[in-house]
Amino acid sequence: MKYLISINDAAELGIDRLRMPVWAMAEDHIKIDIFENRPGPWVRLFSPANKWCNKRDPVKMVIMEFDLNEKVFLKYEGSLPESHDYVEKVKSFEK
């Protein structure tokens, strides 16, 4: 069973990639920077749809847009942006 964690929990555990289970695409996720077991000031939101919607992937966001203690995330275990599967998904938005 997968347990929901917060951004602060993830930083303490050294988990830098997270996703909300309600996000539409399996590849949608955030990457946090971790400094001394704490999240850094920025979050990078990765999504294959980003280049189509926002002209760039990832999209950088201030971390304060999230509740750092809300347990709404899972550890992201999907395709990374440089993987073949992720790149192919990005290409599907170009059609």
C-alpha positions as CSV (number, residue, x, y, z in Angstrom):
1,M,0.0,0.0,0.0
2,K,1.3,3.5,-0.9
3,Y,1.1,6.1,1.8
4,L,0.6,9.8,1.2
5,I,3.4,12.1,2.4
6,S,3.9,15.9,2.7
7,I,6.7,17.9,1.0
8,N,8.4,18.2,4.4
9,D,8.2,14.5,5.0
10,A,9.7,13.8,1.5
11,A,12.6,16.2,2.2
12,E,13.3,14.5,5.5
13,L,13.3,11.1,3.7
14,G,15.4,12.3,0.8
15,I,12.7,11.9,-1.7
16,D,12.9,14.6,-4.3
17,R,10.2,13.6,-6.8
18,L,6.6,13.6,-5.9
19,R,3.2,13.5,-7.5
20,M,-0.4,13.9,-6.4
21,P,-2.5,10.8,-7.2
22,V,-5.3,13.1,-8.6
23,W,-3.1,14.5,-11.3
24,A,-4.3,13.6,-14.8
25,M,-1.1,12.2,-16.4
26,A,1.0,9.5,-14.9
27,E,4.2,11.5,-15.7
28,D,3.0,14.7,-14.0
29,H,5.3,15.3,-11.0
30,I,7.2,17.8,-9.0
31,K,10.9,17.9,-8.1
32,I,12.1,19.6,-5.0
33,D,15.6,20.6,-4.0
34,I,16.6,19.3,-0.6
35,F,18.9,21.3,1.7
36,E,19.8,19.8,5.1
37,N,16.6,17.7,5.1
38,R,14.4,20.7,4.2
39,P,12.8,21.6,0.9
40,G,14.4,24.5,-1.0
41,P,12.4,27.6,-2.2
42,W,11.5,26.3,-5.6
43,V,9.5,23.4,-7.0
44,R,9.8,22.3,-10.6
45,L,6.6,20.9,-12.1
46,F,7.2,18.4,-14.9
47,S,4.5,17.3,-17.3
48,P,4.6,16.1,-20.9
49,A,1.9,18.8,-21.6
50,N,4.1,21.6,-20.3
51,K,5.9,22.4,-23.6
52,W,2.5,22.6,-25.3
53,C,0.8,24.7,-22.6
54,N,3.7,26.7,-21.1
55,K,6.4,26.6,-23.8
56,R,8.9,25.0,-21.3
57,D,9.3,21.9,-19.2
58,P,9.7,22.0,-16.3
59,V,7.8,25.0,-15.0
60,K,9.4,26.6,-11.9
61,M,7.1,27.5,-9.0
62,V,7.7,29.1,-5.6
63,I,7.3,26.3,-3.1
64,M,5.1,28.4,-0.9
65,E,2.3,27.7,-3.4
66,F,2.0,24.3,-1.6
67,D,1.1,23.5,2.0
68,L,4.4,21.8,3.0
69,N,2.8,19.7,5.7
70,E,-0.3,18.5,3.8
71,K,0.0,14.7,3.1
72,V,-1.2,14.7,-0.5
73,F,1.8,13.3,-2.4
74,L,3.2,10.0,-3.4
75,K,6.8,9.2,-4.2
76,Y,7.1,9.6,-8.0
77,E,8.3,6.4,-9.6
78,G,7.4,7.1,-13.2
79,S,9.3,8.0,-16.3
80,L,11.9,10.7,-16.0
81,P,12.0,13.7,-18.4
82,E,15.0,12.3,-20.3
83,S,13.5,8.8,-20.7
84,H,12.2,7.6,-24.1
85,D,8.7,7.1,-22.7
86,Y,8.5,10.7,-21.4
87,V,9.9,12.1,-24.6
88,E,7.3,10.2,-26.6
89,K,4.5,11.5,-24.4
90,V,5.7,15.0,-25.0
91,K,5.7,14.4,-28.8
92,S,2.1,13.3,-28.6
93,F,1.1,16.9,-27.7
94,E,2.8,18.2,-30.8
95,K,0.3,16.5,-33.1
